[in-house]
Amino acid sequence: MSVTTDLSRATDESLLQSCLQNADRDAFAVIVDRYKNLLCSVAYNIVGDISQSEDIAQDTFLIAWKDLASLRDRSRFKSWLCGIARNKARAFVRKRKPELSDASEQFAADSSGNPDSETVKQEEESLVWETLETLPETYREPLILFYREDQSISRVADKLELNEDAVKQRLSRGRKLLREKVTGLIEGTLTNTKPGPAFTLAVIGALPGFLATGAAAAGVGTAGKAAGVGGSLAGGALAGTAGGMLGGLIGWWIGDQTARYPEQRAANKRGMIRIFLGVAIFQLPWIALGLGWWSPQQLGAGTYLALQLTWMLLFFLFVGWMSWRIGVANRRICRENENRSAPEIPPTSTRKFLQRREGRRWNSRATLFGLPLVSIQFSDPDRDFSGSGFNRKEKLRLAKGWIALGDKAVGLFAVGNIAFGGVAIGGLSCGLLSFGGLALGGVAFGGLTVAGVSLGGLALGLAAIGGIGIGVWAYGGAAISWIASKGGFALANHYAVGGEARAKEANNEIAETFLAGHPVFEWGDAWLRLLQNPLAQPVMWCCILLPIAAILCIGYRSRPDAGSGEE
C-alpha cells in the first residue's frame, strides 16, 4: 500500500518508464486510476451508454498497455489515450454491436440486486442520455467530466487540456441548454455512476504478462497507413494525369489545325514532346509504387507526403513554363514570317471555319457616368487561335463598360480572356468576385487562385480551400497555413487536424475544438460533401460549359458577305 501511495505522486513519464522497463502493474494501476474518469467520460460522450463506455475505457487501457512502446512523445500520453477511446467509441456507434473485452466479462459489475431497481436505474440512465444527447459535443463532454471529477473545474481543465475560463464558459452554456426538470437527475446519475475501484482491478487483472512488441506493431501500423495513403494518391495521380494528357492532346491538335506557318507546327510538336516526356518522368514514382518496387514505409508517412507535394508542385511549374514557351515561340514565328512576307500554309478545315466568323464590336447607346451600360469587343477568332494577334495592327480589343464582354474586359461585370471588375470571369480574372484559370481578388474560384477567400486547385489566400490550400487558414488535400489547417496532409503553426498533421496542437482536443464551428472549415466540409454528391460533377461541367457557349454566341458571328456594308 505504501508503494502505491508513493507511485500516486509520480509523474506520468516516470510511471510510463517503469511500465516499459519492468512491466510494473502497480505503476499502470496508478495510471488507470488517474485517467479512468476521463476515458469513461470521453467514451460515454460518444456512445451514450454507461456500461458500454466503461467497457470501451477498459479496452483502451489494455490497448495502451500492449502498445505503450509505440508512444514516442510521452508528454502526449493523455491525448493518445483519449484518441484511442474516441476511435473505439465511434467504431462502436457505427457498428452498434457491443464488443465486450475479456476483462469486462471477467469483472462485470454485480447485478444481483432488485430487478425493479435495476429497471428504474436503466430508465434513469436512458433519460439522462436522451437529454445530454441534445447538447453539442463541445459542451457535453466537459459537463460529463465535471460531475465525474467531483465538480472540479481545475481537474476538468487539466484532463481536457483547456484553460479554466474555457471550461467555465462551456459548463455555463451547457447547463443553460439542459432542461431544468431533469438537471438534478443528470447530476445525481453522473455522480453515482463514475467508475470505482473495481474498474482499476478489472484492467490490471486483464493485463498481458508482458509488454508486447509495441514498437514493431507501431512500425507496421505507420507503414500500413503510409502505404494506404500512397496507394490512393498514386491512383489519383494516374487518373488525374490521364485527364491532363487528354487535354494536352486536344490543345496540341487545335494549335496544329490553326497554325499559319510550318515552323509553328514544328514548335508545337517539339513542345508537346517535351511535356509528355515530363509527364512520363512525373509518373515514375507512382508506377514504382504500384508495382511494389518501393514503399512509403521506407520514408515515413510525413516525409512521403511532403516529397509528394514538392514533386507535384515542380511538375505544375514545369508544365506552366513549357506552355508559356510554346506561346512565346508561336508569336515569334508569326512576327518573323510576317516581316518577311512568308507564304502561309493552306488553311485546314478548322481554320477555314474560324475564318468564316468575326468578332462582334458594339457599345450600347445608353450610358451611365460616361460609360456604356454594355460594351462588347471581340476580335476575329482566327487571329486569336493562330497566335499572331500580338504582331498584327489589330491588338486585343478592350471592352469597357458597366457590363463588359471582350478580349479584355473592364467593368462592374466583366467577362473576357483578361477580365477586371467587380465580378470578373476569364482566363485571367481580377475582381471582388472572380472566376478563372488564374483568379485574383477578394473571393476567387479557379485553377490557381490568389484571394482573401480562395477556392481552387491551388488556392492561396487568407482562407484557402483547394486541392492544395496555402493561407492563414487552409483546408484541402494538402493544407498549409499559419494558424490552422485541415486536410489529408495538414501543416500549421498552431492547429492542425488531418490524416497526417503537423502543428503545435495536432489531432488533439485543443485543435479539434479550435476548428469546430470555424467558418473556413465548415465551408471546406460543405464543399467536400458537395463534391461527393454523384450529381456534382455533371452540374459543375454544365456551369462551366454553358456560360462559355453563351459567350461564344454573343461574341462571334458569321462574317458578312463582301460589299454588304457591314464591318
HELIX and SHEET records of a PDB file:
HELIX    1   1 SER A    2  SER A    8  1                                   7    
HELIX    2   2 ASP A   12  ASN A   22  1                                  11    
HELIX    3   3 ARG A   25  VAL A   47  1                                  23    
HELIX    4   4 ILE A   50  LYS A   66  1                                  17    
HELIX    5   5 LEU A   68  SER A   70  5                                   3    
HELIX    6   6 ARG A   74  ARG A   76  5                                   3    
HELIX    7   7 PHE A   77  LYS A   95  1                                  19    
HELIX    8   8 ASP A  102  GLN A  106  1                                   5    
HELIX    9   9 PRO A  115  LEU A  132  1                                  18    
HELIX   10  10 GLU A  137  ARG A  148  1                                  12    
HELIX   11  11 ILE A  153  LEU A  160  1                                   8    
HELIX   12  12 GLU A  164  LEU A  177  1                                  14    
HELIX   13  13 GLU A  180  VAL A  182  5                                   3    
HELIX   14  14 THR A  183  ASN A  192  1                                  10    
HELIX   15  15 PRO A  197  GLY A  205  1                                   9    
HELIX   16  16 GLY A  214  THR A  258  1                                  45    
HELIX   17  17 PRO A  262  GLY A  290  1                                  29    
HELIX   18  18 PRO A  296  GLN A  298  5                                   3    
HELIX   19  19 ALA A  301  ASN A  339  1                                  39    
HELIX   20  20 SER A  349  GLN A  355  1                                   7    
HELIX   21  21 PRO A  381  SER A  386  1                                   6    
HELIX   22  22 GLU A  509  LEU A  515  1                                   7    
HELIX   23  23 PRO A  519  GLN A  532  1                                  14    
HELIX   24  24 ALA A  536  GLY A  555  1                                  20    
SHEET    1   A 2 ARG A 357  GLY A 359  0                                        
SHEET    2   A 2 TYR A 556  SER A 558 -1                                        
SHEET    1   B 4 ARG A 361  ASN A 363  0                                        
SHEET    2   B 4 VAL A 374  GLN A 377 -1                                        
SHEET    3   B 4 ILE A 403  ALA A 492  1                                        
SHEET    4   B 4 LEU A 398  LYS A 400  1                                        
SHEET    1   C 5 ARG A 361  ASN A 363  0                                        
SHEET    2   C 5 VAL A 374  GLN A 377 -1                                        
SHEET    3   C 5 ILE A 403  ALA A 492  1                                        
SHEET    4   C 5 TYR A 495  ARG A 502  1                                        
SHEET    5   C 5 GLU A 505  ALA A 506  1                                        
SHEET    1   D 2 THR A 367  LEU A 368  0                                        
SHEET    2   D 2 LEU A 371  PRO A 372 -1                                        
END                                                                             
